[in-house]
Amino acid sequence: MKLPVQVTAQGVELSEAEHDAIRAAAEKLEQFFERLVGCRVSVAVPNRFPQAEPITYNVRIDLTVPGDELVIKRQPQDKLLDAIQDAFRVAGRRLQDYAARLPGAAAPKSRVAPGRARVARLMPWEGYGFLEADDGHEVYFHRNSVLNGGFDRLEVGDPVRFAEEEGDEGPQASTVEATRRKSAKR
């Protein structure tokens, strides 16, 4: 980043640890777009009155990129670090979208071409599970990534085809499709 990260606070005192968390998150944005010029982060507590409960935090991020500025405003959140993480997660996606629109931008790459796997674990109440790919590594998937609303029909051990991509916390399946239909039990 050509310019140092600027952090301002309105209606709230930020600790040194919170300042450091913001600076670290801002520096990580360069992995999405190397030519990032500047980053301004504003943390505000709107309408802070003694009787106003609970306290909510607004985070706004202004990113300066060559020839443009990207502004990220998020809905207020009750926890400051959650508000910061949410805003920077969106900022990373916006930077990726911006970089993809630039002339000569390459299409984003998936980590692995569509592959085959088996359902290793399911957490039906939480709406996610894990696949075990043919090479043995585990891949997270969310119920929304299962095609044709088939999450509730999946069982541990079912064979599937999936498309893998790199997620925030490791490999994840962007699409999951059961490869064999179960016969109806009578």
VEXVEXLUM-597710 format. One record per atom (N, C-alpha, C): x, y, z. Coordinates in steps of 0.2 Angstrom, whole numbers, plus 5000, padded with zeros to 4 digits. Layout:
// residues N
XYZ/...
//
This chain:
// residues 186
500449945000/500050005000/500550065000/500350114996/500750174995/500650215001/500050225004/499950265009/499850225016/499950255021/499850215028/499150215029/498950165032/498250155034/498050205039/497450235038/497150295042/496550265046/496550265053/496050245057/495750305061/495050315060/494750365064/494150325068/494050355074/493550335078/493050395081/492450375081/491950425083/491450395088/491450425094/491050405099/491250335103/491850315101/492150255104/492950265105/493250245110/493950235111/494150175108/494650165103/494950105101/495550095105/495650025107/496250005110/496749995105/497349985108/497949975103/497849905100/497549855103/497449795100/496949805094/496449845095/495949855090/496249895084/496649945085/497049975080/497449925076/497849885080/498249835077/497849785072/497249765075/496849715071/496549755064/496449815065/496249855059/496849855054/497349875056/497949885052/498149815049/498149765052/498249695050/497749675044/497149685046/496649675041/496749715034/496949775035/497049815029/497649795025/498149775028/498749745025/498549685021/498149645024/497949575020/497549595014/497249655013/496949675007/497349675001/498049685002/498449684996/498549614993/498349564996/498349494993/497749494987/497249534988/496749534983/496849584977/497249634979/497449684974/498149714976/498649704972/499349724974/499449804973/499049834969/499149904968/498649954972/498449924978/498049964982/498450024984/498150084984/498450144985/498450164992/497750164995/497650185002/497050155005/497050155012/496450135015/496350175021/495650195021/495450235027/494850195031/494950195037/494450155041/494150195046/493450205046/493150245051/492650195055/492750205062/492350165067/491950215070/491250205070/490850255074/490250215078/490050245083/489550225087/488950275087/488450265082/487950315081/487450325087/487250385088/486750395093/486950365100/487450385103/487650355109/487350395115/486850375117/486550405123/486550355129/486550375135/486550335141/486050275141/485450295138/484850255138/484850205132/485250225127/485350185121/485650115122/485350065122/485649995123/485349955117/485749905115/486449895115/486849945111/487449955112/487949995108/488049955102/487949995096/488149955090/488749995087/489149965082/489649995079/489649995071/489750045068/489750055061/490450055059/490650015054/491350025051/491250045044/491650095042/491650115035/492350105032/492450075026/493150075023/493150105017/493650155016/493750185009/494350165007/494350135001/494950104998/495050144992/495650174991/495950204985/496350164981/496050154975/496350114969/496550154964/496950134959/497150184953/496550204949/496350264949/495850294946/495150284949/495050264955/494450244958/494450244965/493850244969/493850234976/493250184977/493350144981/492850094983/492650104991/492050104992/491750124998/491350065001/491550045007/491149985010/490850015016/490150005017/489850025023/489449965025/489449945031/489049885033/488549905038/488049855039/487549865044/487849865051/487549905056/487849905063/487849835066/488349825070/488449765074/488549775081/488349725085/488449735092/489149725095/489549685091/490249675093/490749715088/491249745091/491649785087/492049745082/492349695085/492849645080/492449615075/491749595076/491349565071/491249615066/491049675068/490949735063/491549745058/492149745061/492749755058/492949695053/492849635055/492949575051/492449575045/491849585047/491349585041/491449645036/491649695038/491849755033/492449735029/492949705032/493549685028/493449625024/492949585026/492849525021/492449555015/492049595016/491649625010/492249665006/492649705009/493149745006/493649695001/493749645004/494149595000/493749574994/493149554994/492749534988/492649594983/492549654986/492549714981/493249724978/493749714981/494449724978/494449664972/494249604974/494349554969/493849564963/493249594964/492849614958/493149664954/493449714958/493749774954/494349744950/494749704953/495349674949/495149634943/494549604944/494349554938/494049604932/493849664934/493549704929/494049744925/494749744927/495249774924/495449744917/495649784912/495849754906/496449704907/496349644904/496949594904/496849554911/496349564915/496249524921/496149444919/496449404922/496349334921/495749314925/495449264923/494849234927/495149204933/494749204938/494949174945/494949094944/495449074947/495649004947/495348964953/495048904951/494848854957/495548824959/495548794965/496148764967/496148694963/495548664962/495548594959/494948594954/495048554949/494548554944/493948504947/493348504944/492848464947/493048394949/492948374955/493148304957/492648264960/492848204962/492348154965/492548154972/492048134976/492148134984/491648094987/491648084993/491148044997/490948095003/490348095005/490148135011/490448105017/490948145020/491248115026/490848135032/490648195033/490248215039/489748265037/489148255041/488548305040/488348335046/488248395046/487948435052/487348465050/486748425049/486148445046/485848505050/485848505056/485548565060/485948625058/486548625057/486948685056/486948705049/486848655044/486748665037/487448665033/487848615036/488548605032/488748535033/489348525030/489648455030/490348455027/490648405027/491348395024/491348335019/491648345014/491748295009/492448265010/492548205008/493248175008/493448165001/493848204998/494048194991/494448124989/494448104983/494848044981/495548044984/495848104984/496548104986/496648114994/496048114997/496048105005/495948175008/495948235005/495948295009/495148305010/495048345015/494348365017/494148435014/493548435012/493248495009/492648515012/492548575015/491948605018/491448615013/490748605014/490248625010/489648655014/489348695011/488748725014/488048695011/487548695014/486948675011/486748705005/486948775004/486748804998/487148794992/487748754993/488148734988/487848664985/487448634988/487148574985/486648584980/486748554974/486248574969/485548544970/485048574967/484348554967/484148544974/484348584979/484148574986/484148514989/484748474987/484848404989/485148394996/485348444999/485648435006/485348385010/484648395011/484348355016/484248285014/484448265007/484448195005/485148165006/485648205007/486248175008/486348135014/486748085013/486948045019/487748025019/488048015025/488748005025/488847945021/489347945017/489547895012/489347905005/488847945004/488647954997/489147984993/489247954986/489647984982/489448054979/489848094977/489648164975/490148184970/489948234965/490448274961/490448344964/491048374964/491048444967/491548484964/491448554964/491948594962/492248634968/492948634968/493248654974/493548724973/493548764978/493848834978/494148844984/494548894985/494848914991/494448964995/494248945001/493748985005/494149025010/493849065014/494149105019/494549065024/494349005025/494648955030/494948895028/495048895021/495248825018/494848805012/494948745009/494548725004/493848715005/493448735000/492748735001/492448714994/491848684994/491548664988/491048714986/491148744980/490648794977/490048754975/490048694972/489448654970/489548584972/489048554974/489048484976/488448454973/488548394969/488048354966/488048284967/487548254970/487548184971/487548144965/487948094964/488048054958/487647994957/487347974963/486947914962/486247934966/485747914963/485047924966/484947864971/484647874976/484447824981/483747794978/483647734979/483047704977/482547714983/481947724981/481447734987/481347674991/481347684998/481247625002/480547625004/480347565004/479647545005/479547515012/
//
